[in-house]
């Protein structure tokens, strides 16, 4: 499982790098963007080198057992510094940021140099691609090596949590705010890896063993890193995904409203802004869907108003009573009643029957009151689904039809 997580992490990191490189081509002088691309590249490299099969080959190529561990962990140290550079350029004016970034880079170079020195003092001879962290944990040089690595790791990730979560509260853009929070959550999860590694070190002094948490350590490290990588890129692709989701919702609602709209348009052609299309053409309409959906809702409402002169209040009351007896309630009841009322009014209009002006006031408004277009659209979708499920002679026998309308027989209504 750990090998799979490492492989997934490498693919995700390099996919993020490829995504960010597109932005880098447009703005190659942005230091924060350069640092972020370095973070993705180093993250992917550390995951890749940590794969056992790659580890063994790197060791063989360089002729030093476990040199892959030093390379992978040096990449992690470097990407931790890279994350601080990104946050520094985002949070401070360029002049002040450059001064602090120089200090961060100097610290990173010193930390990696110290890691290399301690590794050569350790001189690990036994190749351990799967348990290097725990195999040498009793060696004093390795304790110093691991303490430096984990100490830097924890400090870096804690700062990412603190800064990203703090700035998410004041971020102006929605997807930037979400991206910062996802990054903060990912960094917080990786603290589990650092805490377990710190426990491995403390266990030597205090006589306890955390080897049984080794899988949990890697899960925290790999999954937390994945969340962090997603968070760094979320402000870029999140809005596109949201737009695609809105398109799918608009298309689905547009299609579900078609049977009701088509019946009303056939009876009252003047409700349509544009000439009516065939059902196939309507199904293939994929552009300007939000506008088309808005127009469809308006036209259905216009059609309902045009039918008020033909809506029989006595039939509406009978349908409501019979539907309640059939066990319907809430929106399901109101949608079924409205669908039957529309069907009855369409049949009455076709036969030339109207009701007196005094009776029209008793029909009431079509459905509950709404404060926004989305809620009104969702309601009309419920009505349209109920309308499409009605038998052909429903308007002629509203009472019997309502009694037969058990919950769920009209298909799953759309809630929003």
Secondary structure, DSSP 8 states (H G I E B T S, - for coil): -HHHHHHHHHHHHHHHHHHHHHHHHH-TT-HHHHHHHHHHHHHHHHHHHHSHHHHHHHHHHHT-TTHHHHHHHHHHHHHHHHHHHHHHHHHS-HHHHHHHHHHHHHHHHHHHHHHHHHHHHH---S--TTTHHHHTTTSHHHHHHHHHHHHHHHHHHHHHHHHHHHHHTT-SSHHHHHHHHHHHHHHHHHHHHHHHHHHHHHHHHHT---GGGHHHHHHHHHHHHHHHHHHHHHHHHHHHHHHHHHHHHHHHHHHHTHHHHHHHHHH-GGG-SS----HHHHHH--SSHHHHHHHHHHHHHHHHHHTGGG--HHHHHHHHHHHHHTT--HHHHHHHHHHHHHHHHHHHHHTT----HHHHTTT--SS---SSHHHHHHHHHHHHHHHHTS-TTGGG-HHHHHHH--TTTT------
